[in-house]
Amino acid sequence: LKSKGVGVITASPLSMGLFTEQGTPQWHPASPEIKSACKAAAVHCKSKGEKTTKLALQYSLSNREISSVFVGMGSVSQVEENVAAFGELDGLGMDQETLSEVEAILEP
């Protein structure tokens, strides 16, 4: 697509709440198994002093094939956290160890 001048846009890197500590709204279409795995990933990240929200956002932002990442924010603190996640990604990079651990937790 890139060679054709077409950009790729991704939306909802937090998967409508799956990759947040708060979890999903009741109406979320994910299966209970997926919700449970995502909750386990959030608990794991929290035990390491990380947030799944940051990891998920950095994962999307680090994909060079994606032109734009759309993410909804409902508070100033969420805007600040997302800007910090981007800045950290630019400076230190993504926590590859935690990413690998989360990928193992989410593996089918």
N, CA, C and O atoms as CSV, one atom per row, in Angstrom:
chain,resi,resn,atom,element,x,y,z
A,1,LEU,N,N,0.816,-1.201,0.000
A,1,LEU,CA,C,0.000,0.000,0.000
A,1,LEU,C,C,0.857,1.262,0.000
A,1,LEU,O,O,0.535,2.250,-0.660
A,2,LYS,N,N,1.951,1.207,0.753
A,2,LYS,CA,C,2.806,2.385,0.860
A,2,LYS,C,C,3.347,2.798,-0.512
A,2,LYS,O,O,3.416,3.985,-0.832
A,3,SER,N,N,3.732,1.798,-1.317
A,3,SER,CA,C,4.272,2.101,-2.644
A,3,SER,C,C,3.230,2.742,-3.560
A,3,SER,O,O,3.580,3.395,-4.543
A,4,LYS,N,N,1.970,2.557,-3.238
A,4,LYS,CA,C,0.872,3.154,-4.008
A,4,LYS,C,C,0.429,4.492,-3.427
A,4,LYS,O,O,-0.509,5.112,-3.927
A,5,GLY,N,N,1.112,4.934,-2.367
A,5,GLY,CA,C,0.755,6.203,-1.754
A,5,GLY,C,C,-0.453,6.121,-0.835
A,5,GLY,O,O,-1.082,7.135,-0.531
A,6,VAL,N,N,-0.772,4.907,-0.392
A,6,VAL,CA,C,-1.923,4.711,0.487
A,6,VAL,C,C,-1.432,4.533,1.921
A,6,VAL,O,O,-0.574,3.693,2.197
A,7,GLY,N,N,-1.979,5.322,2.814
A,7,GLY,CA,C,-1.624,5.204,4.220
A,7,GLY,C,C,-2.590,4.293,4.952
A,7,GLY,O,O,-3.746,4.144,4.555
A,8,VAL,N,N,-2.108,3.690,6.017
A,8,VAL,CA,C,-2.934,2.816,6.849
A,8,VAL,C,C,-3.234,3.540,8.154
A,8,VAL,O,O,-2.336,4.067,8.810
A,9,ILE,N,N,-4.498,3.555,8.514
A,9,ILE,CA,C,-4.936,4.191,9.754
A,9,ILE,C,C,-5.448,3.102,10.685
A,9,ILE,O,O,-6.198,2.219,10.269
A,10,THR,N,N,-5.040,3.171,11.934
A,10,THR,CA,C,-5.571,2.242,12.924
A,10,THR,C,C,-6.316,3.044,13.985
A,10,THR,O,O,-5.935,4.162,14.331
A,11,ALA,N,N,-7.356,2.458,14.474
A,11,ALA,CA,C,-8.144,3.110,15.520
A,11,ALA,C,C,-8.305,2.137,16.678
A,11,ALA,O,O,-8.238,0.921,16.500
A,12,SER,N,N,-8.512,2.676,17.832
A,12,SER,CA,C,-8.763,1.887,19.031
A,12,SER,C,C,-7.618,0.949,19.397
A,12,SER,O,O,-7.830,-0.258,19.522
A,13,PRO,N,N,-6.403,1.483,19.573
A,13,PRO,CA,C,-5.298,0.619,19.994
A,13,PRO,C,C,-5.543,-0.004,21.369
A,13,PRO,O,O,-4.871,-0.965,21.745
A,14,LEU,N,N,-6.493,0.536,22.111
A,14,LEU,CA,C,-6.826,-0.026,23.424
A,14,LEU,C,C,-7.998,-1.002,23.317
A,14,LEU,O,O,-8.501,-1.492,24.329
A,15,SER,N,N,-8.421,-1.276,22.103
A,15,SER,CA,C,-9.479,-2.253,21.813
A,15,SER,C,C,-10.744,-2.032,22.629
A,15,SER,O,O,-11.271,-2.953,23.253
A,16,MET,N,N,-11.215,-0.800,22.612
A,16,MET,CA,C,-12.456,-0.429,23.299
A,16,MET,C,C,-12.430,-0.823,24.776
A,16,MET,O,O,-13.441,-1.244,25.338
A,17,GLY,N,N,-11.261,-0.678,25.388
A,17,GLY,CA,C,-11.147,-0.932,26.823
A,17,GLY,C,C,-10.469,-2.238,27.193
A,17,GLY,O,O,-10.134,-2.433,28.362
A,18,LEU,N,N,-10.251,-3.149,26.237
A,18,LEU,CA,C,-9.606,-4.419,26.563
A,18,LEU,C,C,-8.219,-4.215,27.160
A,18,LEU,O,O,-7.816,-4.948,28.064
A,19,PHE,N,N,-7.489,-3.226,26.661
A,19,PHE,CA,C,-6.128,-2.998,27.136
A,19,PHE,C,C,-6.052,-1.845,28.127
A,19,PHE,O,O,-5.118,-1.044,28.095
A,20,THR,N,N,-7.038,-1.772,28.999
A,20,THR,CA,C,-7.024,-0.792,30.083
A,20,THR,C,C,-7.211,-1.525,31.404
A,20,THR,O,O,-7.713,-2.649,31.440
A,21,GLU,N,N,-6.804,-0.879,32.476
A,21,GLU,CA,C,-7.006,-1.469,33.800
A,21,GLU,C,C,-8.485,-1.489,34.171
A,21,GLU,O,O,-8.918,-2.347,34.939
A,22,GLN,N,N,-9.262,-0.554,33.634
A,22,GLN,CA,C,-10.688,-0.486,33.945
A,22,GLN,C,C,-11.473,-1.611,33.281
A,22,GLN,O,O,-12.530,-2.007,33.771
A,23,GLY,N,N,-10.964,-2.120,32.179
A,23,GLY,CA,C,-11.675,-3.170,31.465
A,23,GLY,C,C,-12.716,-2.611,30.513
A,23,GLY,O,O,-12.745,-1.415,30.224
A,24,THR,N,N,-13.556,-3.490,30.041
A,24,THR,CA,C,-14.493,-3.156,28.974
A,24,THR,C,C,-15.887,-2.840,29.503
A,24,THR,O,O,-16.252,-3.239,30.609
A,25,PRO,N,N,-16.657,-2.118,28.695
A,25,PRO,CA,C,-18.071,-1.956,29.042
A,25,PRO,C,C,-18.780,-3.309,28.884
A,25,PRO,O,O,-18.278,-4.199,28.198
A,26,GLN,N,N,-19.924,-3.452,29.510
A,26,GLN,CA,C,-20.668,-4.714,29.466
A,26,GLN,C,C,-20.987,-5.170,28.051
A,26,GLN,O,O,-20.987,-6.369,27.771
A,27,TRP,N,N,-21.258,-4.234,27.164
A,27,TRP,CA,C,-21.675,-4.567,25.804
A,27,TRP,C,C,-20.516,-4.946,24.881
A,27,TRP,O,O,-20.745,-5.266,23.715
A,28,HIS,N,N,-19.285,-4.917,25.374
A,28,HIS,CA,C,-18.116,-5.191,24.528
A,28,HIS,C,C,-18.263,-6.548,23.838
A,28,HIS,O,O,-18.649,-7.525,24.480
A,29,PRO,N,N,-17.958,-6.621,22.534
A,29,PRO,CA,C,-18.190,-7.854,21.782
A,29,PRO,C,C,-17.179,-8.981,22.014
A,29,PRO,O,O,-17.392,-10.090,21.525
A,30,ALA,N,N,-16.095,-8.736,22.738
A,30,ALA,CA,C,-15.087,-9.786,22.947
A,30,ALA,C,C,-15.658,-10.925,23.788
A,30,ALA,O,O,-16.543,-10.731,24.621
A,31,SER,N,N,-15.127,-12.108,23.544
A,31,SER,CA,C,-15.559,-13.283,24.310
A,31,SER,C,C,-15.035,-13.184,25.747
A,31,SER,O,O,-14.082,-12.450,26.009
A,32,PRO,N,N,-15.646,-13.913,26.665
A,32,PRO,CA,C,-15.148,-13.919,28.048
A,32,PRO,C,C,-13.686,-14.371,28.139
A,32,PRO,O,O,-12.942,-13.890,28.994
A,33,GLU,N,N,-13.276,-15.288,27.264
A,33,GLU,CA,C,-11.891,-15.772,27.276
A,33,GLU,C,C,-10.919,-14.652,26.904
A,33,GLU,O,O,-9.869,-14.498,27.529
A,34,ILE,N,N,-11.273,-13.884,25.898
A,34,ILE,CA,C,-10.410,-12.768,25.484
A,34,ILE,C,C,-10.371,-11.707,26.575
A,34,ILE,O,O,-9.304,-11.180,26.889
A,35,LYS,N,N,-11.517,-11.393,27.152
A,35,LYS,CA,C,-11.553,-10.409,28.240
A,35,LYS,C,C,-10.691,-10.869,29.410
A,35,LYS,O,O,-9.978,-10.066,30.012
A,36,SER,N,N,-10.754,-12.143,29.730
A,36,SER,CA,C,-9.971,-12.694,30.835
A,36,SER,C,C,-8.469,-12.617,30.545
A,36,SER,O,O,-7.684,-12.261,31.424
A,37,ALA,N,N,-8.074,-12.949,29.322
A,37,ALA,CA,C,-6.659,-12.885,28.945
A,37,ALA,C,C,-6.147,-11.447,29.003
A,37,ALA,O,O,-5.034,-11.201,29.468
A,38,CYS,N,N,-6.948,-10.511,28.538
A,38,CYS,CA,C,-6.545,-9.098,28.572
A,38,CYS,C,C,-6.451,-8.593,30.007
A,38,CYS,O,O,-5.560,-7.808,30.329
A,39,LYS,N,N,-7.353,-9.032,30.863
A,39,LYS,CA,C,-7.300,-8.659,32.280
A,39,LYS,C,C,-6.023,-9.213,32.910
A,39,LYS,O,O,-5.367,-8.523,33.690
A,40,ALA,N,N,-5.668,-10.455,32.575
A,40,ALA,CA,C,-4.429,-11.054,33.084
A,40,ALA,C,C,-3.211,-10.263,32.610
A,40,ALA,O,O,-2.255,-10.085,33.365
A,41,ALA,N,N,-3.241,-9.792,31.374
A,41,ALA,CA,C,-2.139,-8.979,30.848
A,41,ALA,C,C,-2.035,-7.661,31.605
A,41,ALA,O,O,-0.935,-7.202,31.912
A,42,ALA,N,N,-3.182,-7.052,31.906
A,42,ALA,CA,C,-3.187,-5.789,32.659
A,42,ALA,C,C,-2.638,-5.992,34.063
A,42,ALA,O,O,-1.867,-5.168,34.555
A,43,VAL,N,N,-3.032,-7.085,34.710
A,43,VAL,CA,C,-2.532,-7.395,36.059
A,43,VAL,C,C,-1.022,-7.620,36.012
A,43,VAL,O,O,-0.293,-7.152,36.886
A,44,HIS,N,N,-0.556,-8.338,34.989
A,44,HIS,CA,C,0.880,-8.587,34.843
A,44,HIS,C,C,1.650,-7.277,34.662
A,44,HIS,O,O,2.669,-7.050,35.315
A,45,CYS,N,N,1.153,-6.423,33.770
A,45,CYS,CA,C,1.817,-5.132,33.547
A,45,CYS,C,C,1.868,-4.322,34.840
A,45,CYS,O,O,2.901,-3.743,35.177
A,46,LYS,N,N,0.757,-4.287,35.554
A,46,LYS,CA,C,0.700,-3.523,36.802
A,46,LYS,C,C,1.710,-4.058,37.811
A,46,LYS,O,O,2.319,-3.281,38.546
A,47,SER,N,N,1.894,-5.376,37.854
A,47,SER,CA,C,2.862,-5.976,38.781
A,47,SER,C,C,4.292,-5.566,38.450
A,47,SER,O,O,5.173,-5.623,39.307
A,48,LYS,N,N,4.521,-5.153,37.205
A,48,LYS,CA,C,5.845,-4.697,36.777
A,48,LYS,C,C,5.959,-3.174,36.766
A,48,LYS,O,O,6.972,-2.624,36.333
A,49,GLY,N,N,4.911,-2.497,37.248
A,49,GLY,CA,C,4.929,-1.040,37.261
A,49,GLY,C,C,4.652,-0.418,35.910
A,49,GLY,O,O,4.961,0.752,35.686
A,50,GLU,N,N,4.073,-1.186,35.012
A,50,GLU,CA,C,3.739,-0.709,33.669
A,50,GLU,C,C,2.224,-0.656,33.507
A,50,GLU,O,O,1.476,-1.148,34.352
A,51,LYS,N,N,1.791,-0.053,32.412
A,51,LYS,CA,C,0.363,0.002,32.089
A,51,LYS,C,C,0.150,-0.615,30.714
A,51,LYS,O,O,0.914,-0.367,29.781
A,52,THR,N,N,-0.896,-1.419,30.606
A,52,THR,CA,C,-1.208,-1.991,29.294
A,52,THR,C,C,-1.578,-0.897,28.302
A,52,THR,O,O,-1.348,-1.040,27.102
A,53,THR,N,N,-2.147,0.189,28.797
A,53,THR,CA,C,-2.511,1.287,27.891
A,53,THR,C,C,-1.270,1.836,27.194
A,53,THR,O,O,-1.283,2.077,25.987
A,54,LYS,N,N,-0.211,2.030,27.953
A,54,LYS,CA,C,1.031,2.550,27.374
A,54,LYS,C,C,1.626,1.551,26.390
A,54,LYS,O,O,2.031,1.921,25.289
A,55,LEU,N,N,1.676,0.293,26.789
A,55,LEU,CA,C,2.258,-0.734,25.933
A,55,LEU,C,C,1.474,-0.881,24.628
A,55,LEU,O,O,2.067,-0.992,23.555
A,56,ALA,N,N,0.149,-0.881,24.720
A,56,ALA,CA,C,-0.685,-1.022,23.520
A,56,ALA,C,C,-0.521,0.175,22.586
A,56,ALA,O,O,-0.430,0.013,21.369
A,57,LEU,N,N,-0.484,1.363,23.154
A,57,LEU,CA,C,-0.313,2.562,22.338
A,57,LEU,C,C,1.065,2.566,21.681
A,57,LEU,O,O,1.185,2.869,20.494
A,58,GLN,N,N,2.100,2.234,22.443
A,58,GLN,CA,C,3.447,2.194,21.880
A,58,GLN,C,C,3.566,1.126,20.794
A,58,GLN,O,O,4.260,1.323,19.797
A,59,TYR,N,N,2.897,0.011,20.986
A,59,TYR,CA,C,2.914,-1.058,19.983
A,59,TYR,C,C,2.362,-0.533,18.656
A,59,TYR,O,O,2.951,-0.764,17.600
A,60,SER,N,N,1.244,0.164,18.713
A,60,SER,CA,C,0.651,0.721,17.490
A,60,SER,C,C,1.532,1.809,16.886
A,60,SER,O,O,1.738,1.848,15.673
A,61,LEU,N,N,2.048,2.691,17.736
A,61,LEU,CA,C,2.865,3.802,17.244
A,61,LEU,C,C,4.190,3.343,16.643
A,61,LEU,O,O,4.743,4.021,15.777
A,62,SER,N,N,4.701,2.204,17.090
A,62,SER,CA,C,6.005,1.744,16.609
A,62,SER,C,C,5.926,1.005,15.278
A,62,SER,O,O,6.959,0.721,14.673
A,63,ASN,N,N,4.728,0.690,14.814
A,63,ASN,CA,C,4.563,0.001,13.541
A,63,ASN,C,C,4.715,1.016,12.409
A,63,ASN,O,O,3.849,1.870,12.215
A,64,ARG,N,N,5.798,0.922,11.676
A,64,ARG,CA,C,6.111,1.895,10.622
A,64,ARG,C,C,5.168,1.809,9.425
A,64,ARG,O,O,5.148,2.712,8.589
A,65,GLU,N,N,4.392,0.742,9.337
A,65,GLU,CA,C,3.437,0.597,8.237
A,65,GLU,C,C,2.135,1.352,8.503
A,65,GLU,O,O,1.308,1.511,7.605
A,66,ILE,N,N,1.960,1.814,9.740
A,66,ILE,CA,C,0.749,2.545,10.113
A,66,ILE,C,C,1.036,4.040,10.036
A,66,ILE,O,O,1.964,4.536,10.675
A,67,SER,N,N,0.238,4.749,9.254
A,67,SER,CA,C,0.430,6.193,9.076
A,67,SER,C,C,-0.101,6.997,10.251
A,67,SER,O,O,0.530,7.962,10.681
A,68,SER,N,N,-1.264,6.601,10.774
A,68,SER,CA,C,-1.919,7.350,11.849
A,68,SER,C,C,-2.565,6.386,12.832
A,68,SER,O,O,-3.103,5.345,12.454
A,69,VAL,N,N,-2.497,6.763,14.107
A,69,VAL,CA,C,-3.138,5.986,15.169
A,69,VAL,C,C,-4.167,6.894,15.831
A,69,VAL,O,O,-3.821,7.937,16.386
A,70,PHE,N,N,-5.428,6.493,15.769
A,70,PHE,CA,C,-6.498,7.261,16.418
A,70,PHE,C,C,-6.787,6.641,17.773
A,70,PHE,O,O,-6.996,5.433,17.887
A,71,VAL,N,N,-6.797,7.475,18.793
A,71,VAL,CA,C,-7.093,6.992,20.140
A,71,VAL,C,C,-7.994,8.006,20.827
A,71,VAL,O,O,-7.752,9.211,20.759
A,72,GLY,N,N,-9.022,7.516,21.481
A,72,GLY,CA,C,-9.925,8.403,22.210
A,72,GLY,C,C,-9.407,8.652,23.616
A,72,GLY,O,O,-8.835,7.766,24.250
A,73,MET,N,N,-9.616,9.858,24.086
A,73,MET,CA,C,-9.190,10.224,25.435
A,73,MET,C,C,-10.306,11.011,26.090
A,73,MET,O,O,-10.919,11.878,25.467
A,74,GLY,N,N,-10.567,10.704,27.351
A,74,GLY,CA,C,-11.673,11.345,28.042
A,74,GLY,C,C,-11.273,12.296,29.141
A,74,GLY,O,O,-12.130,12.853,29.826
A,75,SER,N,N,-9.963,12.491,29.320
A,75,SER,CA,C,-9.521,13.389,30.387
A,75,SER,C,C,-8.145,13.952,30.046
A,75,SER,O,O,-7.427,13.423,29.197
A,76,VAL,N,N,-7.806,15.022,30.719
A,76,VAL,CA,C,-6.493,15.643,30.530
A,76,VAL,C,C,-5.394,14.661,30.925
A,76,VAL,O,O,-4.358,14.595,30.265
A,77,SER,N,N,-5.609,13.900,31.991
A,77,SER,CA,C,-4.581,12.953,32.436
A,77,SER,C,C,-4.331,11.874,31.379
A,77,SER,O,O,-3.197,11.423,31.221
A,78,GLN,N,N,-5.366,11.458,30.661
A,78,GLN,CA,C,-5.170,10.484,29.586
A,78,GLN,C,C,-4.364,11.088,28.438
A,78,GLN,O,O,-3.515,10.416,27.851
A,79,VAL,N,N,-4.628,12.339,28.121
A,79,VAL,CA,C,-3.838,13.024,27.092
A,79,VAL,C,C,-2.379,13.070,27.525
A,79,VAL,O,O,-1.485,12.768,26.733
A,80,GLU,N,N,-2.136,13.442,28.767
A,80,GLU,CA,C,-0.766,13.530,29.285
A,80,GLU,C,C,-0.073,12.168,29.273
A,80,GLU,O,O,1.098,12.073,28.906
A,81,GLU,N,N,-0.785,11.116,29.672
A,81,GLU,CA,C,-0.208,9.764,29.654
A,81,GLU,C,C,0.148,9.334,28.235
A,81,GLU,O,O,1.201,8.738,28.010
A,82,ASN,N,N,-0.724,9.634,27.285
A,82,ASN,CA,C,-0.467,9.233,25.904
A,82,ASN,C,C,0.694,10.008,25.295
A,82,ASN,O,O,1.497,9.438,24.556
A,83,VAL,N,N,0.792,11.280,25.591
A,83,VAL,CA,C,1.924,12.079,25.108
A,83,VAL,C,C,3.218,11.554,25.723
A,83,VAL,O,O,4.235,11.456,25.037
A,84,ALA,N,N,3.184,11.217,27.009
A,84,ALA,CA,C,4.366,10.668,27.680
A,84,ALA,C,C,4.765,9.321,27.072
A,84,ALA,O,O,5.953,9.048,26.898
A,85,ALA,N,N,3.788,8.486,26.751
A,85,ALA,CA,C,4.076,7.181,26.138
A,85,ALA,C,C,4.767,7.367,24.795
A,85,ALA,O,O,5.709,6.645,24.469
A,86,PHE,N,N,4.296,8.337,24.017
A,86,PHE,CA,C,4.928,8.622,22.730
A,86,PHE,C,C,6.348,9.132,22.934
A,86,PHE,O,O,7.274,8.689,22.255
A,87,GLY,N,N,6.519,10.062,23.866
A,87,GLY,CA,C,7.846,10.608,24.139
A,87,GLY,C,C,8.814,9.544,24.608
A,87,GLY,O,O,9.978,9.536,24.209
A,88,GLU,N,N,8.338,8.647,25.455
A,88,GLU,CA,C,9.184,7.559,25.946
A,88,GLU,C,C,9.565,6.620,24.810
A,88,GLU,O,O,10.706,6.162,24.733
A,89,LEU,N,N,8.624,6.336,23.939
A,89,LEU,CA,C,8.890,5.472,22.792
A,89,LEU,C,C,9.973,6.081,21.920
A,89,LEU,O,O,10.861,5.377,21.439
A,90,ASP,N,N,9.901,7.378,21.718
A,90,ASP,CA,C,10.877,8.089,20.897
A,90,ASP,C,C,12.259,8.085,21.548
A,90,ASP,O,O,13.272,8.022,20.853
A,91,GLY,N,N,12.302,8.152,22.880
A,91,GLY,CA,C,13.584,8.220,23.572
A,91,GLY,C,C,14.143,6.867,23.966
A,91,GLY,O,O,15.238,6.500,23.541
A,92,LEU,N,N,13.405,6.124,24.772
A,92,LEU,CA,C,13.890,4.864,25.325
A,92,LEU,C,C,13.471,3.641,24.525
A,92,LEU,O,O,14.108,2.591,24.613
A,93,GLY,N,N,12.434,3.767,23.768
A,93,GLY,CA,C,11.888,2.616,23.056
A,93,GLY,C,C,10.877,1.875,23.911
A,93,GLY,O,O,10.648,2.216,25.072
A,94,MET,N,N,10.284,0.867,23.323
A,94,MET,CA,C,9.250,0.090,24.000
A,94,MET,C,C,9.905,-0.971,24.884
A,94,MET,O,O,10.987,-1.468,24.571
A,95,ASP,N,N,9.252,-1.309,25.974
A,95,ASP,CA,C,9.718,-2.350,26.885
A,95,ASP,C,C,9.488,-3.709,26.218
A,95,ASP,O,O,8.411,-4.294,26.329
A,96,GLN,N,N,10.506,-4.192,25.531
A,96,GLN,CA,C,10.377,-5.434,24.761
A,96,GLN,C,C,10.148,-6.652,25.651
A,96,GLN,O,O,9.444,-7.583,25.261
A,97,GLU,N,N,10.737,-6.647,26.839
A,97,GLU,CA,C,10.555,-7.777,27.753
A,97,GLU,C,C,9.088,-7.905,28.168
A,97,GLU,O,O,8.502,-8.985,28.095
A,98,THR,N,N,8.510,-6.790,28.602
A,98,THR,CA,C,7.104,-6.811,29.005
A,98,THR,C,C,6.209,-7.128,27.814
A,98,THR,O,O,5.232,-7.864,27.953
A,99,LEU,N,N,6.532,-6.582,26.648
A,99,LEU,CA,C,5.752,-6.886,25.446
A,99,LEU,C,C,5.753,-8.388,25.171
A,99,LEU,O,O,4.701,-8.963,24.892
A,100,SER,N,N,6.910,-9.027,25.246
A,100,SER,CA,C,6.993,-10.475,25.011
A,100,SER,C,C,6.172,-11.252,26.027
A,100,SER,O,O,5.505,-12.228,25.681
A,101,GLU,N,N,6.221,-10.819,27.276
A,101,GLU,CA,C,5.451,-11.488,28.327
A,101,GLU,C,C,3.951,-11.332,28.089
A,101,GLU,O,O,3.186,-12.282,28.262
A,102,VAL,N,N,3.539,-10.140,27.696
A,102,VAL,CA,C,2.118,-9.896,27.419
A,102,VAL,C,C,1.671,-10.697,26.194
A,102,VAL,O,O,0.576,-11.259,26.186
A,103,GLU,N,N,2.507,-10.749,25.172
A,103,GLU,CA,C,2.160,-11.552,23.993
A,103,GLU,C,C,1.968,-13.019,24.374
A,103,GLU,O,O,1.082,-13.687,23.840
A,104,ALA,N,N,2.797,-13.526,25.300
A,104,ALA,CA,C,2.648,-14.916,25.761
A,104,ALA,C,C,1.330,-15.104,26.515
A,104,ALA,O,O,0.662,-16.126,26.359
A,105,ILE,N,N,0.963,-14.121,27.326
A,105,ILE,CA,C,-0.307,-14.190,28.066
A,105,ILE,C,C,-1.487,-14.192,27.103
A,105,ILE,O,O,-2.471,-14.899,27.323
A,106,LEU,N,N,-1.391,-13.406,26.044
A,106,LEU,CA,C,-2.500,-13.262,25.092
A,106,LEU,C,C,-2.527,-14.340,24.012
A,106,LEU,O,O,-3.481,-14.431,23.239
A,107,GLU,N,N,-1.482,-15.149,23.966
A,107,GLU,CA,C,-1.402,-16.183,22.935
A,107,GLU,C,C,-2.584,-17.149,23.031
A,107,GLU,O,O,-2.953,-17.575,24.125
A,108,PRO,N,N,-3.176,-17.492,21.881
A,108,PRO,CA,C,-4.335,-18.413,21.918
A,108,PRO,C,C,-3.955,-19.797,22.424
A,108,PRO,O,O,-4.810,-20.678,22.512
